[in-house]
Amino acid sequence: MASKFELYQFKAGEKLRLKKQHPCGGFDWQVIRAGAEISIKCLGCGRQMSMPRRQLEKSVKAIIEDNAN
């Protein structure tokens, strides 16, 4: 992730793996909208939620890379 004074530039469509498991059992989320508040969608059940950028940066374990070129 970014250092203490840099913001990670989340992009719509990007896939994230969070540290804590969602109640449906999934760890993977997709960014729907990026700004001061980020909207994300669970890839397991489709639930959408918004959270402040700072909170999401602390929750992200990894950025999932799609190798389908």
PDB file of N, H, CA, C and O in Angstrom:
ATOM      1  N   MET A   1       0.838  -1.183   0.000  1.00  0.00           N
ATOM      2  CA  MET A   1       0.000   0.000   0.000  1.00  0.00           C
ATOM      3  C   MET A   1       0.879   1.241   0.000  1.00  0.00           C
ATOM      4  O   MET A   1       2.107   1.154   0.013  1.00  0.00           O
ATOM      5  N   ALA A   2       0.240   2.374  -0.015  1.00  0.00           N
ATOM      6  H   ALA A   2      -0.758   2.445  -0.026  1.00  0.00           H
ATOM      7  CA  ALA A   2       0.954   3.644  -0.047  1.00  0.00           C
ATOM      8  C   ALA A   2       1.576   3.945   1.311  1.00  0.00           C
ATOM      9  O   ALA A   2       1.175   3.383   2.330  1.00  0.00           O
ATOM     10  N   SER A   3       2.549   4.827   1.309  1.00  0.00           N
ATOM     11  H   SER A   3       2.875   5.283   0.481  1.00  0.00           H
ATOM     12  CA  SER A   3       3.187   5.212   2.563  1.00  0.00           C
ATOM     13  C   SER A   3       2.246   6.088   3.384  1.00  0.00           C
ATOM     14  O   SER A   3       1.109   6.337   2.984  1.00  0.00           O
ATOM     15  N   LYS A   4       2.723   6.547   4.522  1.00  0.00           N
ATOM     16  H   LYS A   4       3.647   6.345   4.848  1.00  0.00           H
ATOM     17  CA  LYS A   4       1.894   7.307   5.453  1.00  0.00           C
ATOM     18  C   LYS A   4       1.306   8.578   4.828  1.00  0.00           C
ATOM     19  O   LYS A   4       0.189   8.970   5.166  1.00  0.00           O
ATOM     20  N   PHE A   5       2.049   9.223   3.920  1.00  0.00           N
ATOM     21  H   PHE A   5       2.957   8.904   3.645  1.00  0.00           H
ATOM     22  CA  PHE A   5       1.608  10.505   3.393  1.00  0.00           C
ATOM     23  C   PHE A   5       1.114  10.438   1.954  1.00  0.00           C
ATOM     24  O   PHE A   5       0.839  11.479   1.357  1.00  0.00           O
ATOM     25  N   GLU A   6       0.995   9.258   1.386  1.00  0.00           N
ATOM     26  H   GLU A   6       1.218   8.412   1.871  1.00  0.00           H
ATOM     27  CA  GLU A   6       0.485   9.103   0.029  1.00  0.00           C
ATOM     28  C   GLU A   6      -0.853   8.386   0.072  1.00  0.00           C
ATOM     29  O   GLU A   6      -1.057   7.485   0.886  1.00  0.00           O
ATOM     30  N   LEU A   7      -1.761   8.786  -0.803  1.00  0.00           N
ATOM     31  H   LEU A   7      -1.595   9.517  -1.464  1.00  0.00           H
ATOM     32  CA  LEU A   7      -3.031   8.090  -0.937  1.00  0.00           C
ATOM     33  C   LEU A   7      -2.921   7.117  -2.091  1.00  0.00           C
ATOM     34  O   LEU A   7      -2.412   7.470  -3.155  1.00  0.00           O
ATOM     35  N   TYR A   8      -3.393   5.892  -1.895  1.00  0.00           N
ATOM     36  H   TYR A   8      -3.807   5.606  -1.031  1.00  0.00           H
ATOM     37  CA  TYR A   8      -3.415   4.938  -2.993  1.00  0.00           C
ATOM     38  C   TYR A   8      -4.535   5.350  -3.939  1.00  0.00           C
ATOM     39  O   TYR A   8      -5.639   5.663  -3.493  1.00  0.00           O
ATOM     40  N   GLN A   9      -4.267   5.353  -5.212  1.00  0.00           N
ATOM     41  H   GLN A   9      -3.370   5.098  -5.574  1.00  0.00           H
ATOM     42  CA  GLN A   9      -5.247   5.765  -6.214  1.00  0.00           C
ATOM     43  C   GLN A   9      -6.132   4.579  -6.602  1.00  0.00           C
ATOM     44  O   GLN A   9      -5.836   3.869  -7.563  1.00  0.00           O
ATOM     45  N   PHE A  10      -7.211   4.368  -5.858  1.00  0.00           N
ATOM     46  H   PHE A  10      -7.452   4.945  -5.077  1.00  0.00           H
ATOM     47  CA  PHE A  10      -8.156   3.309  -6.195  1.00  0.00           C
ATOM     48  C   PHE A  10      -8.841   3.665  -7.505  1.00  0.00           C
ATOM     49  O   PHE A  10      -9.166   4.828  -7.747  1.00  0.00           O
ATOM     50  N   LYS A  11      -9.062   2.654  -8.359  1.00  0.00           N
ATOM     51  H   LYS A  11      -8.798   1.710  -8.163  1.00  0.00           H
ATOM     52  CA  LYS A  11      -9.719   2.862  -9.650  1.00  0.00           C
ATOM     53  C   LYS A  11     -10.964   1.985  -9.718  1.00  0.00           C
ATOM     54  O   LYS A  11     -10.972   0.875  -9.186  1.00  0.00           O
ATOM     55  N   ALA A  12     -12.005   2.473 -10.363  1.00  0.00           N
ATOM     56  H   ALA A  12     -11.999   3.375 -10.795  1.00  0.00           H
ATOM     57  CA  ALA A  12     -13.221   1.689 -10.548  1.00  0.00           C
ATOM     58  C   ALA A  12     -12.884   0.423 -11.328  1.00  0.00           C
ATOM     59  O   ALA A  12     -12.156   0.478 -12.319  1.00  0.00           O
ATOM     60  N   GLY A  13     -13.404  -0.702 -10.889  1.00  0.00           N
ATOM     61  H   GLY A  13     -13.996  -0.747 -10.084  1.00  0.00           H
ATOM     62  CA  GLY A  13     -13.146  -1.979 -11.543  1.00  0.00           C
ATOM     63  C   GLY A  13     -12.010  -2.766 -10.917  1.00  0.00           C
ATOM     64  O   GLY A  13     -11.853  -3.953 -11.202  1.00  0.00           O
ATOM     65  N   GLU A  14     -11.218  -2.130 -10.071  1.00  0.00           N
ATOM     66  H   GLU A  14     -11.345  -1.166  -9.839  1.00  0.00           H
ATOM     67  CA  GLU A  14     -10.081  -2.792  -9.428  1.00  0.00           C
ATOM     68  C   GLU A  14     -10.588  -3.772  -8.364  1.00  0.00           C
ATOM     69  O   GLU A  14     -11.571  -3.494  -7.678  1.00  0.00           O
ATOM     70  N   LYS A  15      -9.919  -4.910  -8.231  1.00  0.00           N
ATOM     71  H   LYS A  15      -9.120  -5.136  -8.788  1.00  0.00           H
ATOM     72  CA  LYS A  15     -10.325  -5.928  -7.260  1.00  0.00           C
ATOM     73  C   LYS A  15      -9.387  -5.910  -6.065  1.00  0.00           C
ATOM     74  O   LYS A  15      -8.168  -5.815  -6.210  1.00  0.00           O
ATOM     75  N   LEU A  16      -9.988  -6.003  -4.868  1.00  0.00           N
ATOM     76  H   LEU A  16     -10.978  -6.080  -4.751  1.00  0.00           H
ATOM     77  CA  LEU A  16      -9.244  -5.920  -3.619  1.00  0.00           C
ATOM     78  C   LEU A  16      -9.483  -7.161  -2.773  1.00  0.00           C
ATOM     79  O   LEU A  16     -10.543  -7.780  -2.861  1.00  0.00           O
ATOM     80  N   ARG A  17      -8.515  -7.521  -1.965  1.00  0.00           N
ATOM     81  H   ARG A  17      -7.654  -7.017  -1.893  1.00  0.00           H
ATOM     82  CA  ARG A  17      -8.689  -8.563  -0.957  1.00  0.00           C
ATOM     83  C   ARG A  17      -8.558  -7.874   0.398  1.00  0.00           C
ATOM     84  O   ARG A  17      -7.534  -7.260   0.696  1.00  0.00           O
ATOM     85  N   LEU A  18      -9.615  -7.981   1.222  1.00  0.00           N
ATOM     86  H   LEU A  18     -10.447  -8.480   0.980  1.00  0.00           H
ATOM     87  CA  LEU A  18      -9.613  -7.334   2.527  1.00  0.00           C
ATOM     88  C   LEU A  18      -9.120  -8.288   3.609  1.00  0.00           C
ATOM     89  O   LEU A  18      -9.112  -9.504   3.423  1.00  0.00           O
ATOM     90  N   LYS A  19      -8.708  -7.719   4.747  1.00  0.00           N
ATOM     91  H   LYS A  19      -8.715  -6.731   4.899  1.00  0.00           H
ATOM     92  CA  LYS A  19      -8.163  -8.512   5.853  1.00  0.00           C
ATOM     93  C   LYS A  19      -9.236  -9.353   6.538  1.00  0.00           C
ATOM     94  O   LYS A  19      -8.992 -10.502   6.906  1.00  0.00           O
ATOM     95  N   LYS A  20     -10.425  -8.774   6.706  1.00  0.00           N
ATOM     96  H   LYS A  20     -10.624  -7.841   6.407  1.00  0.00           H
ATOM     97  CA  LYS A  20     -11.501  -9.482   7.407  1.00  0.00           C
ATOM     98  C   LYS A  20     -12.488 -10.083   6.414  1.00  0.00           C
ATOM     99  O   LYS A  20     -12.758  -9.519   5.354  1.00  0.00           O
ATOM    100  N   GLN A  21     -13.012 -11.234   6.785  1.00  0.00           N
ATOM    101  H   GLN A  21     -12.792 -11.693   7.646  1.00  0.00           H
ATOM    102  CA  GLN A  21     -13.954 -11.962   5.940  1.00  0.00           C
ATOM    103  C   GLN A  21     -15.347 -11.341   6.038  1.00  0.00           C
ATOM    104  O   GLN A  21     -15.778 -10.942   7.120  1.00  0.00           O
ATOM    105  N   HIS A  22     -16.044 -11.261   4.912  1.00  0.00           N
ATOM    106  H   HIS A  22     -15.693 -11.585   4.033  1.00  0.00           H
ATOM    107  CA  HIS A  22     -17.426 -10.798   4.875  1.00  0.00           C
ATOM    108  C   HIS A  22     -18.307 -11.926   5.425  1.00  0.00           C
ATOM    109  O   HIS A  22     -17.925 -13.091   5.308  1.00  0.00           O
ATOM    110  N   PRO A  23     -19.466 -11.629   6.017  1.00  0.00           N
ATOM    111  CA  PRO A  23     -20.338 -12.688   6.541  1.00  0.00           C
ATOM    112  C   PRO A  23     -20.721 -13.767   5.520  1.00  0.00           C
ATOM    113  O   PRO A  23     -21.043 -14.887   5.914  1.00  0.00           O
ATOM    114  N   CYS A  24     -20.692 -13.455   4.217  1.00  0.00           N
ATOM    115  H   CYS A  24     -20.430 -12.544   3.897  1.00  0.00           H
ATOM    116  CA  CYS A  24     -21.013 -14.456   3.193  1.00  0.00           C
ATOM    117  C   CYS A  24     -19.849 -15.421   2.976  1.00  0.00           C
ATOM    118  O   CYS A  24     -20.011 -16.441   2.306  1.00  0.00           O
ATOM    119  N   GLY A  25     -18.678 -15.110   3.536  1.00  0.00           N
ATOM    120  H   GLY A  25     -18.546 -14.282   4.081  1.00  0.00           H
ATOM    121  CA  GLY A  25     -17.515 -15.984   3.397  1.00  0.00           C
ATOM    122  C   GLY A  25     -16.466 -15.468   2.430  1.00  0.00           C
ATOM    123  O   GLY A  25     -15.400 -16.070   2.306  1.00  0.00           O
ATOM    124  N   GLY A  26     -16.741 -14.366   1.741  1.00  0.00           N
ATOM    125  H   GLY A  26     -17.607 -13.877   1.842  1.00  0.00           H
ATOM    126  CA  GLY A  26     -15.807 -13.844   0.748  1.00  0.00           C
ATOM    127  C   GLY A  26     -14.832 -12.823   1.317  1.00  0.00           C
ATOM    128  O   GLY A  26     -15.154 -12.092   2.254  1.00  0.00           O
ATOM    129  N   PHE A  27     -13.642 -12.784   0.741  1.00  0.00           N
ATOM    130  H   PHE A  27     -13.381 -13.378  -0.020  1.00  0.00           H
ATOM    131  CA  PHE A  27     -12.626 -11.797   1.094  1.00  0.00           C
ATOM    132  C   PHE A  27     -12.444 -10.771  -0.026  1.00  0.00           C
ATOM    133  O   PHE A  27     -11.856  -9.713   0.201  1.00  0.00           O
ATOM    134  N   ASP A  28     -12.942 -11.069  -1.232  1.00  0.00           N
ATOM    135  H   ASP A  28     -13.420 -11.928  -1.416  1.00  0.00           H
ATOM    136  CA  ASP A  28     -12.654 -10.262  -2.416  1.00  0.00           C
ATOM    137  C   ASP A  28     -13.776  -9.269  -2.717  1.00  0.00           C
ATOM    138  O   ASP A  28     -14.960  -9.597  -2.643  1.00  0.00           O
ATOM    139  N   TRP A  29     -13.364  -8.042  -3.062  1.00  0.00           N
ATOM    140  H   TRP A  29     -12.402  -7.776  -3.122  1.00  0.00           H
ATOM    141  CA  TRP A  29     -14.286  -6.947  -3.344  1.00  0.00           C
ATOM    142  C   TRP A  29     -13.849  -6.242  -4.615  1.00  0.00           C
ATOM    143  O   TRP A  29     -12.682  -6.319  -5.000  1.00  0.00           O
ATOM    144  N   GLN A  30     -14.776  -5.554  -5.271  1.00  0.00           N
ATOM    145  H   GLN A  30     -15.724  -5.492  -4.959  1.00  0.00           H
ATOM    146  CA  GLN A  30     -14.478  -4.774  -6.470  1.00  0.00           C
ATOM    147  C   GLN A  30     -14.849  -3.317  -6.206  1.00  0.00           C
ATOM    148  O   GLN A  30     -15.899  -3.033  -5.629  1.00  0.00           O
ATOM    149  N   VAL A  31     -13.986  -2.399  -6.628  1.00  0.00           N
ATOM    150  H   VAL A  31     -13.133  -2.630  -7.096  1.00  0.00           H
ATOM    151  CA  VAL A  31     -14.240  -0.966  -6.454  1.00  0.00           C
ATOM    152  C   VAL A  31     -15.290  -0.531  -7.477  1.00  0.00           C
ATOM    153  O   VAL A  31     -15.129  -0.763  -8.675  1.00  0.00           O
ATOM    154  N   ILE A  32     -16.356   0.095  -7.001  1.00  0.00           N
ATOM    155  H   ILE A  32     -16.487   0.283  -6.028  1.00  0.00           H
ATOM    156  CA  ILE A  32     -17.432   0.596  -7.857  1.00  0.00           C
ATOM    157  C   ILE A  32     -17.194   2.075  -8.169  1.00  0.00           C
ATOM    158  O   ILE A  32     -17.301   2.502  -9.319  1.00  0.00           O
ATOM    159  N   ARG A  33     -16.869   2.850  -7.130  1.00  0.00           N
ATOM    160  H   ARG A  33     -16.781   2.503  -6.196  1.00  0.00           H
ATOM    161  CA  ARG A  33     -16.674   4.292  -7.269  1.00  0.00           C
ATOM    162  C   ARG A  33     -15.558   4.720  -6.331  1.00  0.00           C
ATOM    163  O   ARG A  33     -15.492   4.270  -5.187  1.00  0.00           O
ATOM    164  N   ALA A  34     -14.685   5.587  -6.816  1.00  0.00           N
ATOM    165  H   ALA A  34     -14.739   5.953  -7.745  1.00  0.00           H
ATOM    166  CA  ALA A  34     -13.570   6.070  -6.001  1.00  0.00           C
ATOM    167  C   ALA A  34     -13.674   7.578  -5.828  1.00  0.00           C
ATOM    168  O   ALA A  34     -14.048   8.299  -6.753  1.00  0.00           O
ATOM    169  N   GLY A  35     -13.345   8.032  -4.650  1.00  0.00           N
ATOM    170  H   GLY A  35     -13.042   7.446  -3.899  1.00  0.00           H
ATOM    171  CA  GLY A  35     -13.358   9.454  -4.308  1.00  0.00           C
ATOM    172  C   GLY A  35     -12.915   9.556  -2.859  1.00  0.00           C
ATOM    173  O   GLY A  35     -12.103   8.748  -2.406  1.00  0.00           O
ATOM    174  N   ALA A  36     -13.433  10.536  -2.122  1.00  0.00           N
ATOM    175  H   ALA A  36     -14.092  11.192  -2.490  1.00  0.00           H
ATOM    176  CA  ALA A  36     -13.124  10.634  -0.695  1.00  0.00           C
ATOM    177  C   ALA A  36     -13.744   9.437   0.028  1.00  0.00           C
ATOM    178  O   ALA A  36     -13.199   8.948   1.018  1.00  0.00           O
ATOM    179  N   GLU A  37     -14.884   8.975  -0.477  1.00  0.00           N
ATOM    180  H   GLU A  37     -15.327   9.373  -1.281  1.00  0.00           H
ATOM    181  CA  GLU A  37     -15.524   7.775   0.047  1.00  0.00           C
ATOM    182  C   GLU A  37     -15.544   6.756  -1.093  1.00  0.00           C
ATOM    183  O   GLU A  37     -15.906   7.095  -2.220  1.00  0.00           O
ATOM    184  N   ILE A  38     -15.163   5.526  -0.809  1.00  0.00           N
ATOM    185  H   ILE A  38     -14.869   5.251   0.106  1.00  0.00           H
ATOM    186  CA  ILE A  38     -15.044   4.484  -1.828  1.00  0.00           C
ATOM    187  C   ILE A  38     -16.244   3.541  -1.725  1.00  0.00           C
ATOM    188  O   ILE A  38     -16.578   3.081  -0.633  1.00  0.00           O
ATOM    189  N   SER A  39     -16.889   3.254  -2.847  1.00  0.00           N
ATOM    190  H   SER A  39     -16.618   3.628  -3.734  1.00  0.00           H
ATOM    191  CA  SER A  39     -17.961   2.260  -2.895  1.00  0.00           C
ATOM    192  C   SER A  39     -17.367   0.958  -3.408  1.00  0.00           C
ATOM    193  O   SER A  39     -16.680   0.937  -4.429  1.00  0.00           O
ATOM    194  N   ILE A  40     -17.640  -0.135  -2.685  1.00  0.00           N
ATOM    195  H   ILE A  40     -18.198  -0.117  -1.856  1.00  0.00           H
ATOM    196  CA  ILE A  40     -17.123  -1.441  -3.072  1.00  0.00           C
ATOM    197  C   ILE A  40     -18.257  -2.460  -3.101  1.00  0.00           C
ATOM    198  O   ILE A  40     -19.291  -2.277  -2.458  1.00  0.00           O
ATOM    199  N   LYS A  41     -18.046  -3.541  -3.862  1.00  0.00           N
ATOM    200  H   LYS A  41     -17.206  -3.689  -4.385  1.00  0.00           H
ATOM    201  CA  LYS A  41     -19.053  -4.593  -4.029  1.00  0.00           C
ATOM    202  C   LYS A  41     -18.411  -5.932  -3.712  1.00  0.00           C
ATOM    203  O   LYS A  41     -17.336  -6.240  -4.225  1.00  0.00           O
ATOM    204  N   CYS A  42     -19.059  -6.731  -2.870  1.00  0.00           N
ATOM    205  H   CYS A  42     -19.932  -6.480  -2.452  1.00  0.00           H
ATOM    206  CA  CYS A  42     -18.566  -8.062  -2.522  1.00  0.00           C
ATOM    207  C   CYS A  42     -18.714  -8.969  -3.741  1.00  0.00           C
ATOM    208  O   CYS A  42     -19.781  -9.027  -4.351  1.00  0.00           O
ATOM    209  N   LEU A  43     -17.644  -9.674  -4.092  1.00  0.00           N
ATOM    210  H   LEU A  43     -16.777  -9.627  -3.596  1.00  0.00           H
ATOM    211  CA  LEU A  43     -17.696 -10.576  -5.242  1.00  0.00           C
ATOM    212  C   LEU A  43     -18.339 -11.914  -4.881  1.00  0.00           C
ATOM    213  O   LEU A  43     -18.605 -12.729  -5.765  1.00  0.00           O
ATOM    214  N   GLY A  44     -18.592 -12.149  -3.594  1.00  0.00           N
ATOM    215  H   GLY A  44     -18.376 -11.487  -2.875  1.00  0.00           H
ATOM    216  CA  GLY A  44     -19.245 -13.380  -3.162  1.00  0.00           C
ATOM    217  C   GLY A  44     -20.759 -13.287  -3.240  1.00  0.00           C
ATOM    218  O   GLY A  44     -21.410 -14.171  -3.797  1.00  0.00           O
ATOM    219  N   CYS A  45     -21.327 -12.208  -2.679  1.00  0.00           N
ATOM    220  H   CYS A  45     -20.797 -11.491  -2.227  1.00  0.00           H
ATOM    221  CA  CYS A  45     -22.782 -12.107  -2.593  1.00  0.00           C
ATOM    222  C   CYS A  45     -23.366 -10.897  -3.313  1.00  0.00           C
ATOM    223  O   CYS A  45     -24.584 -10.813  -3.472  1.00  0.00           O
ATOM    224  N   GLY A  46     -22.526  -9.957  -3.754  1.00  0.00           N
ATOM    225  H   GLY A  46     -21.536 -10.026  -3.625  1.00  0.00           H
ATOM    226  CA  GLY A  46     -23.015  -8.796  -4.482  1.00  0.00           C
ATOM    227  C   GLY A  46     -23.391  -7.610  -3.614  1.00  0.00           C
ATOM    228  O   GLY A  46     -23.848  -6.594  -4.137  1.00  0.00           O
ATOM    229  N   ARG A  47     -23.214  -7.707  -2.305  1.00  0.00           N
ATOM    230  H   ARG A  47     -22.842  -8.532  -1.880  1.00  0.00           H
ATOM    231  CA  ARG A  47     -23.526  -6.601  -1.388  1.00  0.00           C
ATOM    232  C   ARG A  47     -22.636  -5.409  -1.691  1.00  0.00           C
ATOM    233  O   ARG A  47     -21.432  -5.563  -1.895  1.00  0.00           O
ATOM    234  N   GLN A  48     -23.230  -4.209  -1.720  1.00  0.00           N
ATOM    235  H   GLN A  48     -24.208  -4.084  -1.554  1.00  0.00           H
ATOM    236  CA  GLN A  48     -22.465  -2.987  -1.954  1.00  0.00           C
ATOM    237  C   GLN A  48     -22.429  -2.163  -0.680  1.00  0.00           C
ATOM    238  O   GLN A  48     -23.404  -2.107   0.068  1.00  0.00           O
ATOM    239  N   MET A  49     -21.285  -1.521  -0.444  1.00  0.00           N
ATOM    240  H   MET A  49     -20.493  -1.566  -1.052  1.00  0.00           H
ATOM    241  CA  MET A  49     -21.162  -0.645   0.712  1.00  0.00           C
ATOM    242  C   MET A  49     -20.164   0.459   0.411  1.00  0.00           C
ATOM    243  O   MET A  49     -19.343   0.339  -0.498  1.00  0.00           O
ATOM    244  N   SER A  50     -20.243   1.530   1.179  1.00  0.00           N
ATOM    245  H   SER A  50     -20.910   1.627   1.918  1.00  0.00           H
ATOM    246  CA  SER A  50     -19.315   2.649   1.046  1.00  0.00           C
ATOM    247  C   SER A  50     -18.556   2.806   2.347  1.00  0.00           C
ATOM    248  O   SER A  50     -19.090   2.554   3.427  1.00  0.00           O
ATOM    249  N   MET A  51     -17.300   3.228   2.233  1.00  0.00           N
ATOM    250  H   MET A  51     -16.866   3.433   1.355  1.00  0.00           H
ATOM    251  CA  MET A  51     -16.509   3.510   3.424  1.00  0.00           C
ATOM    252  C   MET A  51     -15.513   4.614   3.114  1.00  0.00           C
ATOM    253  O   MET A  51     -15.128   4.800   1.959  1.00  0.00           O
ATOM    254  N   PRO A  52     -15.092   5.347   4.139  1.00  0.00           N
ATOM    255  CA  PRO A  52     -14.090   6.391   3.917  1.00  0.00           C
ATOM    256  C   PRO A  52     -12.790   5.794   3.387  1.00  0.00           C
ATOM    257  O   PRO A  52     -12.422   4.675   3.743  1.00  0.00           O
ATOM    258  N   ARG A  53     -12.102   6.544   2.540  1.00  0.00           N
ATOM    259  H   ARG A  53     -12.401   7.454   2.252  1.00  0.00           H
ATOM    260  CA  ARG A  53     -10.847   6.099   1.923  1.00  0.00           C
ATOM    261  C   ARG A  53      -9.851   5.626   2.975  1.00  0.00           C
ATOM    262  O   ARG A  53      -9.227   4.579   2.802  1.00  0.00           O
ATOM    263  N   ARG A  54      -9.692   6.368   4.047  1.00  0.00           N
ATOM    264  H   ARG A  54     -10.198   7.219   4.188  1.00  0.00           H
ATOM    265  CA  ARG A  54      -8.710   6.043   5.089  1.00  0.00           C
ATOM    266  C   ARG A  54      -9.001   4.671   5.702  1.00  0.00           C
ATOM    267  O   ARG A  54      -8.086   3.876   5.914  1.00  0.00           O
ATOM    268  N   GLN A  55     -10.263   4.400   5.981  1.00  0.00           N
ATOM    269  H   GLN A  55     -11.007   5.046   5.809  1.00  0.00           H
ATOM    270  CA  GLN A  55     -10.662   3.118   6.568  1.00  0.00           C
ATOM    271  C   GLN A  55     -10.407   1.973   5.585  1.00  0.00           C
ATOM    272  O   GLN A  55      -9.949   0.904   5.989  1.00  0.00           O
ATOM    273  N   LEU A  56     -10.697   2.185   4.310  1.00  0.00           N
ATOM    274  H   LEU A  56     -11.070   3.053   3.982  1.00  0.00           H
ATOM    275  CA  LEU A  56     -10.471   1.144   3.306  1.00  0.00           C
ATOM    276  C   LEU A  56      -8.982   0.859   3.144  1.00  0.00           C
ATOM    277  O   LEU A  56      -8.585  -0.299   3.014  1.00  0.00           O
ATOM    278  N   GLU A  57      -8.151   1.908   3.152  1.00  0.00           N
ATOM    279  H   GLU A  57      -8.474   2.849   3.258  1.00  0.00           H
ATOM    280  CA  GLU A  57      -6.701   1.708   3.028  1.00  0.00           C
ATOM    281  C   GLU A  57      -6.170   0.816   4.142  1.00  0.00           C
ATOM    282  O   GLU A  57      -5.269   0.010   3.913  1.00  0.00           O
ATOM    283  N   LYS A  58      -6.719   0.953   5.348  1.00  0.00           N
ATOM    284  H   LYS A  58      -7.451   1.608   5.534  1.00  0.00           H
ATOM    285  CA  LYS A  58      -6.287   0.121   6.478  1.00  0.00           C
ATOM    286  C   LYS A  58      -6.818  -1.305   6.362  1.00  0.00           C
ATOM    287  O   LYS A  58      -6.209  -2.237   6.889  1.00  0.00           O
ATOM    288  N   SER A  59      -7.946  -1.481   5.679  1.00  0.00           N
ATOM    289  H   SER A  59      -8.440  -0.724   5.251  1.00  0.00           H
ATOM    290  CA  SER A  59      -8.592  -2.794   5.575  1.00  0.00           C
ATOM    291  C   SER A  59      -8.044  -3.667   4.452  1.00  0.00           C
ATOM    292  O   SER A  59      -8.230  -4.884   4.476  1.00  0.00           O
ATOM    293  N   VAL A  60      -7.372  -3.070   3.468  1.00  0.00           N
ATOM    294  H   VAL A  60      -7.221  -2.081   3.448  1.00  0.00           H
ATOM    295  CA  VAL A  60      -6.919  -3.815   2.290  1.00  0.00           C
ATOM    296  C   VAL A  60      -5.690  -4.651   2.615  1.00  0.00           C
ATOM    297  O   VAL A  60      -4.708  -4.159   3.172  1.00  0.00           O
ATOM    298  N   LYS A  61      -5.769  -5.927   2.254  1.00  0.00           N
ATOM    299  H   LYS A  61      -6.566  -6.326   1.802  1.00  0.00           H
ATOM    300  CA  LYS A  61      -4.637  -6.840   2.419  1.00  0.00           C
ATOM    301  C   LYS A  61      -3.824  -6.904   1.133  1.00  0.00           C
ATOM    302  O   LYS A  61      -2.594  -6.941   1.179  1.00  0.00           O
ATOM    303  N   ALA A  62      -4.504  -6.918  -0.026  1.00  0.00           N
ATOM    304  H   ALA A  62      -5.503  -6.888  -0.064  1.00  0.00           H
ATOM    305  CA  ALA A  62      -3.813  -7.028  -1.316  1.00  0.00           C
ATOM    306  C   ALA A  62      -4.697  -6.481  -2.432  1.00  0.00           C
ATOM    307  O   ALA A  62      -5.923  -6.452  -2.324  1.00  0.00           O
ATOM    308  N   ILE A  63      -4.043  -6.050  -3.500  1.00  0.00           N
ATOM    309  H   ILE A  63      -3.047  -6.073  -3.588  1.00  0.00           H
ATOM    310  CA  ILE A  63      -4.716  -5.666  -4.740  1.00  0.00           C
ATOM    311  C   ILE A  63      -4.619  -6.882  -5.654  1.00  0.00           C
ATOM    312  O   ILE A  63      -3.521  -7.379  -5.905  1.00  0.00           O
ATOM    313  N   ILE A  64      -5.759  -7.369  -6.155  1.00  0.00           N
ATOM    314  H   ILE A  64      -6.651  -6.965  -5.951  1.00  0.00           H
ATOM    315  CA  ILE A  64      -5.768  -8.567  -6.992  1.00  0.00           C
ATOM    316  C   ILE A  64      -5.510  -8.159  -8.436  1.00  0.00           C
ATOM    317  O   ILE A  64      -6.232  -7.337  -9.001  1.00  0.00           O
ATOM    318  N   GLU A  65      -4.485  -8.735  -9.018  1.00  0.00           N
ATOM    319  H   GLU A  65      -3.899  -9.403  -8.560  1.00  0.00           H
ATOM    320  CA  GLU A  65      -4.119  -8.444 -10.410  1.00  0.00           C
ATOM    321  C   GLU A  65      -4.807  -9.449 -11.330  1.00  0.00           C
ATOM    322  O   GLU A  65      -4.764 -10.653 -11.081  1.00  0.00           O
ATOM    323  N   ASP A  66      -5.440  -8.952 -12.393  1.00  0.00           N
ATOM    324  H   ASP A  66      -5.474  -7.973 -12.595  1.00  0.00           H
ATOM    325  CA  ASP A  66      -6.007  -9.832 -13.415  1.00  0.00           C
ATOM    326  C   ASP A  66      -4.962 -10.014 -14.500  1.00  0.00           C
ATOM    327  O   ASP A  66      -4.541  -9.039 -15.122  1.00  0.00           O
ATOM    328  N   ASN A  67      -4.537 -11.247 -14.737  1.00  0.00           N
ATOM    329  H   ASN A  67      -4.879 -12.040 -14.232  1.00  0.00           H
ATOM    330  CA  ASN A  67      -3.509 -11.531 -15.738  1.00  0.00           C
ATOM    331  C   ASN A  67      -4.103 -11.941 -17.078  1.00  0.00           C
ATOM    332  O   ASN A  67      -3.426 -12.584 -17.880  1.00  0.00           O
ATOM    333  N   ALA A  68      -5.356 -11.579 -17.333  1.00  0.00           N
ATOM    334  H   ALA A  68      -5.906 -11.057 -16.681  1.00  0.00           H
ATOM    335  CA  ALA A  68      -5.996 -11.910 -18.606  1.00  0.00           C
ATOM    336  C   ALA A  68      -5.720 -10.792 -19.602  1.00  0.00           C
ATOM    337  O   ALA A  68      -6.456  -9.807 -19.652  1.00  0.00           O
ATOM    338  N   ASN A  69      -4.674 -10.938 -20.385  1.00  0.00           N
ATOM    339  H   ASN A  69      -4.076 -11.739 -20.344  1.00  0.00           H
ATOM    340  CA  ASN A  69      -4.316  -9.909 -21.377  1.00  0.00           C
ATOM    341  C   ASN A  69      -4.798 -10.310 -22.743  1.00  0.00           C
ATOM    342  O   ASN A  69      -4.593  -9.575 -23.710  1.00  0.00           O
TER     343      ASN A  69
END
